[in-house]
Amino acid sequence: MSDPLQTLAEIFIFPGFLFLVAFALFMAFLDRKIAARMQQRIGPPLFQPLADVVKMLGKEVIDPDGADIRLYDIIPLIAFAAVMTAFLYIPVTGYSPFAFTGDLVVVLYLLAIPAPSLFLLGWLSRNIFSTVGGIRAITQLFIYEVPFFLALLSPAIMAGSWSISAIVSWQQQNLWFIFFQPIGFIVALVGLQAKLERAPFDIPEAETEIIAGPWTELTGRRLALMNLTFSIALVAGSALIAALFLGGPVLPWTLAPAWLNPVAGMGLFLAKTLAVLMLLSSIRVATGRIRIDQLTDIGWKYIAGAAVVQVGIVLVINWLWVVP
Amino acid sequence: MPDVVIPIGPHHPALKEPVNFRIIADGEKIVRLELNLSYNHRGIEKAAEQRNFTRVLPLLERVCGICSHSHATAFAKGVEEIMGLEIPPRARYIRTIIAELERMHSHLLWLGVAAHEIGFDTLFMWVWRDREAVMDTLEEMSGNRVHYNMNEIGGVRCDLTPGQIEAALSRLPPLEERIKKYLDMVSSHETLLIRFRGVGRMTREEALQYGAVGPTARASGVDYDARRDDPYLVYGEIPWNVVTDTSGDVYGRTRVRIGELWESSQIVRYCLEHLPEGPIRADAPKNAPKGEILSRYEAPRGELVHFIRTNGTDKAERLDIRTPTLANWTSVAKCLVGHSIADIPVIVAAIDPCLSCTSRMVVVNKERGSGAAAAPCGCIVRQRPAARDRRET
């Protein structure tokens, strides 16, 4: 982080803003396309997500009656900034320029921000559908966040480090964590699905019940920003899981010209992220929406239970076998 | 959390037609609900009374966009009975084929909607794709996808050619495969099970008490079907079964409807294979003699009743249409109480409501209390009392 120009380039061009938004829009397209093909539809053209964002940025912004407009404007920005920042710590090319010990915890907290922002948006808009949706969003947060944290912390416990880059390099020396911790991987996928409010966890925005939940009163650039936020959260979440469980961007061998290594690593990493996306899309297509009370049951009985079991297994492994 | 009043409708993504519920909820639990029907009164009965029998059938098809053939057949059947007219066997078979294809497209549509209500859009897309096979068959036979306009007083408008019969028969086997798959899915797919089982449960006694009809009643174990119990067209002569279920919840209603899909496909196959030769219509007199008739018809949603009074002219003096949705509404209000907000769409959809067809004139006189009937479950269902009274005569 010596050259300020380089830092700025890293924040705004690669792997920051420009690359991230482009990748997020591509993932959004792929997600929609995969779902459409599974549902025997044709699906959107490649540039549809970008066109949607551009269109919504240009649309009229309608202020809900009686809402605190300044706060209402700021919240989508905060959520957007949070998920963008989260991605900066994920090693896309083999290392992250901003990596430090403990960045995993920061990423987890940053990724948790969109759900409370939805709650606030719902609450502020003074719309009954938004309020109910916001309450559902925050209820859901308390259900999925604990198992999600536990599942993502188990690799950290095993690798003995809170740094994503260190966890990635541990996997390079040993084995991917998906082989050590299959339960944790599944719990992480389910938790991410719930975090992104995709079926079967699209409870806060259940279209047929509460219109669009907290999204009901969002218009114009606020809607565009929130949509983009969730697309980027999808990228950041998938990338995080790919880094923690699938070995991240690191190749098992070194290539001849040195500059090829990060490029190949990045290609590998993107492929792994897309594989995670495939899984998430398949879950979305294969299920209907469950009820919030059913989610409470399932979440605390099975998902949280599975996460605790996984952490237990990891502790036992660590105790039996002193990890290098 | 204090009681929240959640308005649903008259414009709402779950309901494609105008109806208004005011849900009084305690958190996510429904405490009470108020139903307000009749946003879409079209004066269709009055309009029907001003047209002669030839012109009234296309109008009656417009009562409903899904069960259009049901309304036209119920009316034509009644008028033919008043006239003492026997329609040729081939016409009866063709009417039955169209009626059962209509039932199939209606039930497939319903299954898709029910899946959409619980957010399971994949099933929705699949079912609606399969529904296209039925729609194509109907279009080939009648020229139209929804308003077939096949009926005339005295028979049907157009004949089936061997080519049409062959095409229809060739579409049936893949469709039957899909129906089997859906029946299997409903009893094995996890999200369908947890969202359908035990939701909106109604016992046999309650179904009878609230006057539920059609698949809604049959799912509660009421073994009643106008096609079997008051046979018309060819239902008395061909082999088929009434599908019932004992669970009484949305799961049961889904199973009944998919079972009926299977039965309908078998009826269509039988009728196509055993289609008798002969004319397709009998000469009908212009005027009907003075008389009154209650024409019953098992529409896809349940028993449809047309009350027709004729006075010796070429027009009906009085026509009263009681759609199955009206008979099923009170049971919905009962089923909803105690469930959570998330179950509203699927419970409402489970009766397959067709709201604009149901809308009749409503006069609410608050002082005299007429027009509003308080149902025992603490909900107010506004409906025209005359429609219910007349049903019992």
Interface residues (C-beta under 8 A of the other chain):
Chain A: M38 Q39 Q40 R41 I128 F129 V132 I135 A199 P200 D202 I203 A206 E207 T208 E209 I210 I211 V285 A286 T287 G288 R289 I290 R291 I292 D293 Q294
Chain B: M1 V4 V5 I6 P7 H12 P13 A14 E28 A115 H116 E117 I118 G119 F120 D121 T122 L123 M125 W126 R129 E190 T191 L192 I194 R195 S340 I341 A342 D343 I344 P345
